[in-house]
């Protein structure tokens, strides 16, 4: 009877199921750990029966078990590490299928069939694995992380978890190659080969856990592709590793003048995909600098800024003043400290989790919202009247800012996972068709921070040269429009990628139609100062 293994179903489940967007937020990742725990326990029962024949599988399984021991001690800390998330998705998407193949060779008469429906198991899709890979690359680029340190589980000098294996690094490099991100392919392939070299046995002897036949095929394919792209050094290094483990493959290669392995000619050579044009602009580079903390406000700006107690716009605040921190005066950007208690924040997150969906963007009026790498997170929309905590949030905002909260969009609770981000954008709508005429445009934004973030995840203002780090219970507030109700293009902002941690926020957008007396116009229009920031440079 042909062997039917639970781990064998992993690959078909992962590819046939609808994309679950596990990579876009922390919510749901716990289910992947439970899935792998279930697979681990089921496979363990079989490993114990044929222990002497499964030495190679035992080594790999023990490594996974050690990973789960580490994860169980602090699951949230484990799942907020981008290296751990990538390796978890890679194992479930790829490695468990490879272990099936080894078990098939060992025992053809074993029947080990468990249906997904019986156990309610969760598996990442290929989109999830690619999303986790892109998250690692995004963090590497934004924060200028050294690839060798990332592979070693070190983020900005802090060791968080276990190392990536040479197979992990190669798999990531191969994924990036298939996604046509050739620059990052090169560095991860080189890191993979360096780790393979370090784990090799004495000279001229292949390591005990070297690449299998299928992996050698993949290495050969990537090497030939890199050569066609002109990356001769990486292609040569990779090809030499292939020949080290299978010298017979030399028949597949033509040898050049220097002994370099050259691939066969192809009628359709691979060409690198052009990068997104916005990521190559000075504006985007400035955004990344602000995220890294390499840009500071000018001394003139800092001289006029204060931290002070504010009486807001309600008599109660005479007895309980607000703690206000000024970040910028024109446009006005401030933080109100300690606006939400830990218990209220727990209530909000509990209400949001069942409603969380992948965040989308809608570039055109009347168009369909779409997923985009521009914005990687999950969010839920909550009606203010559905819970006293949310009604209190609006009331506190009104007290603090004096704005009328009659016209506000529903509270948007969002969660950004590892590498989760939102590239620079404006909160106001540039096209009037995007908002109801009777409510007006978004005059102001308030971000309630519903978590701390260990590293990354700041709210960055590239044109204003500062970023605000999330702090549990605080509210970041700013005006999106000039007093004249013209759009203030200086307010372009972004959610920096989350390097370590889980970022939770609650977004409140206040509209302008009822603000005539709360924020009256000046005698003259004041919009010209921001017009130069409309054009991407």
N, C-alpha and C positions, 0 to 999 in steps of 0.2 A: 504494500500500500504506500502510495506516495506520501512523503512527509508534509504535513500542513502545520506550519509553525505560526505562533502568534507574532513572532518577530518578522515572519515572512509577509504578514499582512501589512506591516508598517508602511512599506513603500507604496503599495497600491492605495491604501487609505489616505496616505499623505497627499497623493496626487489627484485622487478622485473626489475628495471632499471639497466643499466650498471653502474659499480662503477665510481663515478665522482671524487674521490680523493679530496674532499673538505678539508679533514683534513691535506693534505700535504703542503698547502701554504695558504696565505691570499687571493690570487686572487680567486674570485668566491664566497667567503663567504658572500659578500654583497647580493648575490642572495638568500641565505638562509634567511637572515633577511627580504628581500622583500616577500619571500614566507610566512614566519610566519606572517608578517604584513597583507598580503592578507587573510590568514586564520583567523586571529584575527578579521578583519573587517567583514568578512562574518558571522562568528559565533556570533559576537556582535549583529547583526540584529535579530538573533533568540533568543538570551538571553533576549533582551529587550521585546520580545513578551510573554515570560513565566517566568518573573523575579522571582515571588514568589516561583516557584518550582525548582529554580536552585541556591540555596544558596551555595551549595558546589562547583558547577562549577564556580559561580561568584567569589569565593575566589581565585581559581586557575587562572582564567582568569585575574583578577586584578593584580595578581603577575606577570604574563607574560607582561601585559601592562606596569607595572612599569619598568620591565626590558627593554622594548623597548623605553621608555622615556629616560632612562639612555643611551641606545645605540645610540639613534638619536642625542644626544648632541655631541657625538664624536664617530662616527661609527668605525673609524680606531682604536682608543684606546680601544673600546669595543671588537673588533674582534681580538685584539692581546693579550687578556687575556685568558690563557688556560682553566681556570675554566668556563668562559663565553662560549667558543667554545664547550666544552663538554656538558654543560647544554643545549645550543641551539640545538645541534644534538640529544641529548637524548629526548628533548621535541618533535622535529619533527619526530623522529623515533618511539617513544613509547607513550609519554603522550597524544598527540592529539588523538591517537587511543583509549586510555582509556576514554577520554572525549566523544567519540562517543558512547561508551557503556552506559554512563550515560544518554545521550540524547535519546538513543533508548528506555530506560525504561520510560522516561518522555513523549515522543510523538511518537507514532507509525504511525501516519497519516501525518507526515510532510515529504515533498519531498524537499530535499536540495541537488541537484545533480549538481556538477560543474566538468567538465572534465579538466584534466591537460592540454590537448592540447589547450583549449580555452584561457587559461590565461598564458601559458608558465611558469608554476610554477616549482621551483627546489626543490628537496628533497634529503637529504643525504641517502646513502645506509647503510647497516649494516656494511660494511667495513669502511665507514667514521666514524661511531659511535665508532667502535673498535679502529680505528686509533686515534681518539681524546682521548679515554681512555688510550691507550698506551702512548700517548704524556704526559698526566698528570703523569703517573707512571714514565716515563723516566725523567721528570723534578724533580719529588720527589726524585728519586734515585741519579741523577747526582749532584744536588745541595743540597742534604740532607735536604729537606724541611719537616717540621712537618706536618703530615696529617691534624691535627685539624686546623692549620693555612691555609693550602691550601683550605680546605672546607669552611673556613671563608673568602676566597677571598684575603688572605694575602700572598704575594710572597716576600720572603726575607725581611720581616718586613714592607712591603709597602702594604697598603690596596687599592686594585684596583677596587673591584666590590662587588656585593651582595653575601651573603652566599649561599652555597649549602644546600638544604633541606635534611632531613633524607632520603627521597625517592631517591634523586639524589645520595647520598652516597651509599645507598643499591644497586641501579641499577648498579653503577660502580663496587661495590664489586661482584655482581652477574655476570657481564660481565667478570671480571677477573677470577672468578671461572670457567666459561665456557671455558675461554681461557687457563685454567690450570696454571694460575699464582697465586698459592695458598698463597704465602707469602704476597703479596699485597692484596689478597682477605681478609685476616684476619684483616688487619689494617683498611680497608675501611668499612667492616661489623661492626667492633667495633665502629668506628666513627658514623656510621649510628644509631646503637642502643643507643649510648650516646646522640645523637641529638633527637632521638625519646623519650628517657627518660626525657630530659629537657623540651620537648614540651608537656609532658603528663599532664593531669589534676591531681588533688589531688590523693593521694595514693589509689591504688586498683581501680582506675577509668580510663578507656581507654581514650586517647585523642580524641578530636572531629575530627581530620583529621588523624585517625589511618589507618592502612593498610586495603585494601579491601580483598575480598575473593581470588582473583588471586594472590595478593601480599603475602598473608599468605601462599598460596601453594608454592610460590617461596622461601619464608623464610624457610619453612619446608624442602624443597628439599636441600637448601644450608646447613642447619644445619645438616642434615643427612650425606651429603657428607663430611663436615668438620670433623664429628665424625669418619667416616671411615678412614680419613687421619690422625687421632690421635690428632686433635686440639679440645680436649674435652672442654676446657674453653669457647672458642668462640661458639662451638656448643651448649653448655648448655645455655649460655646467649641468643642466638638466639631462642632456643626452648622455653625458659621461656617467651619471648616476644610473641611468637606464641600462647602459652597457655593463656597468659593474655587477648588476644583479642578473642580467641575462645577456651574456656576450654574443649569443647567437643572433641577437637582433641587429647585429652589425650589417646583416644583409639588407636591412631596410634603409640603410643610409649610404650616401656617397661621401667619401672622405675628401676634404679640401686640402689645399697645399700645406696647411699647418697642422694637419691631423684633426682638424675640427670636423665634427659630425655635421654634414649638411643635409637637410631634408630634400626630398624629391621636389622637382618643380611643380608648381600648381598653375593652372590656367586662370584661376580666380584668387589671387592673393588676398589675404585678409587686410582690411583697412581699419584703423582705429576710429571709433565713434567720436564725433566732435562733442566736446563738453558743452553743457548748458551755458549760453552766452552770459547770463546774469552772474554766474559764479566766477566769471573772469573779469568782472568790472572792478573799478576802484571802490565803488560803494560796497560791494560784497566783501572785499578785502578789509575795508574799514569795520564792517560788522564783525568779522572774525577777530579783529584786533580788540574790539570792545569786549567781546565774549572772553578773550584771554586776559583782560585787564591790562592791556598794554597802552591804553589811551586814557588820560585823565582830563577832567574839566580844567579850563584855563584858570589861572589865579584870580582873574577878575570875577569869574562866575562864583568861585568858592568864597570870595570875600563877602558876598552879599547873602549867602545861604545861612540858614539858622535851623537849629532844633529847638522847638519851643512848645509850651502848652497852649492849646487853642480852645477858646470858648465856643467855637462853632457857631451855629445859628439857632440854638435852643437854650432857654433859661436853665435847663437841667445841667448843661455843660459848665455853668458857673461853679457847681459843686463837684462835677466829675469831668474836668477838662480833658481834651484829647491830646495825645502825645504825637506831635506833628514834626516830620523831618522833611525839609525842603531839598529837592534835588536840582530843580531848575525853576526859574521865575518866569521866563518867556521863551517858549510856552511853559505853562504852569504844570509842574510834575512834583508830587509830594507823596510821602508815605505816612499813613496813620497807623501807629503801632498798637498792638494788643487789642484789636477790634473784635476778635472771635475767640471764645474759650475752646479748649481742647475737646470738651464734651460735645459742643455744638458742631465742631468740625467732624467728629466721628459720626454724628447723626447725618450730616450732609453726605459724607462718603458712602455710608450704608444705603442711603436712598438712591444714590447715583449709580452704584455698581450694577444692579440688575438692568439698568437702562443704557449702559455704555455701548456706544457704537463707534466705528472708525470715523475720525474727523475728516471732513471733506471741504472742498473749496468750490465756489461757484463764480467763475470769471465773467459770465455774461448774464445780463438781466433776463429772467425767464428761462434760463438754461438749467441743465440738470447738474446737481451737485456731484462731484467726482472725487475719488481718492487721488492723492498726489503726494509725491516725495517732498514737495514744498512744505507739507504739513504732516507730521507723523505723530499721532496721538489718538486717544479715544475720548469721546465726550458724551454727556447726557444733558438733556434739557429738563429743568424742573420749574414748575409753576410756583411763584412766590406764595400764593395763598394756600398751598398744599401743606405748609408746615410753619409754625410760629418762628422757627429759627430764621427762615428766609424772609419773612415779613420784618423781623427785627433787623436784618441786614440792610434792607431798603430804608428803614426808619433811621438807622445810624448814619447811612450815607447822606440822607436828607439833612440830618442834624449837622454833619461835618461840613458839607459843601454848600448848603443852602439851596441846592437844585431841587426842582420839582420832579418826583419820581413817578408821575402818572403814566408816562410812556417809557417803559423799559422792556427790552426783550426778556424772555424768560432767562432765569439763571442758567448759565452754561458751566457745568462742572467738567473739567478736563483732566486727564491723566496722561503724563508723558513718561514712557518707559526709557530704558537705556538707549541713548542716541536719539530719543524723541526730541523734536524741534519744530519751530515754526519760523520760516525764513522771513526777512524784513517785509513788512506790509503796513498799510494804513488801516485803521479801524473805521474811519468814515467811508461812506459810499461815494464814489466819484460819479456814478450815474444815478439820477433821481428815480429811475425805474426800479432801483433795488430796495427802496423803502417807501412805506405809505406816506402820501403827501400830508395826511392829517396828523402824522406823528413827527415828521421832519427827520433830519439826518442825525447821526450819532454825535452829540455834542461832547460827550465825555465817556471815559472808560474807567472802570474800577476793577482791579484784580484782587480778589481775596486769596491770599496764599494759604492753602489747606495742608501744607506740609513743609518741612525743611528739606533742603537738597544738599547732600554731602559735597558734591562737586558738580559744577556746571549748572545749567538750567536757569541762568539769570535772564531777566527781561532787559534787553539791550536797546539803547537809542543811538544808532550809529551817527546821526547828524548832531547829536547833543553831547557825544563823547562820554557817555557813562552807562553803566548797567546796574540794575538793582537785584541783589541776591534774594531769593525767596526766603521768607522767615515766617514760621507758623503763626497764624493769627493776624498778620499785618495786612494792610490794604494799600495797594499802589493806585494812585488816582492821577489822571491828567485830562486836560481839555484837548479834543481832537480838532475843534474849530476855533477860528478867531472870534472875537466879540462880534464882528460883522457877519458871522456865520459862514464866512468863506473857509475853505478847507486849509488847515495848517499842515503843509507838507513836511514840516520839520518833525512831526510826531511819528514818522515811520519808526517802527519798533519790531522786535523779534524775540522769540523764545529761543535762547541759546541751547544747543544740544545738551541733554542730560548725560554727564560723564559717569557719575556714580550716585545712585539714589532713585527715588520715585517722586516725580513732581506732580502735585495736585493743586489745581487752582479753580476758583469760581469767578467767572467773568460776568460783569454787569455792564450793559451798555445803555446809557441814558440818552434819550432823544431830545431835540431842541424846541419842539413846538410850544411848550408851556413855560419856557424859561425867560420870557420877556422881562419880567421884573427881578428874577433871580440873578440873571447875568445880562444886564442891559448893554446895548451897543454903545460904542464911543461916538463922539461927534464925527470923526472921520473913519473911513475904512482902514483896517490895519493889516491887510492881507499881503501886501507887496513884499514884505520882509521874508516870506516863506516861498515865494514863487520859484526861486532858483533851485529849490530842492525837489521840484516836481520831476525833473529830467534825470534819468539814471546816467551816471557817469562812470 
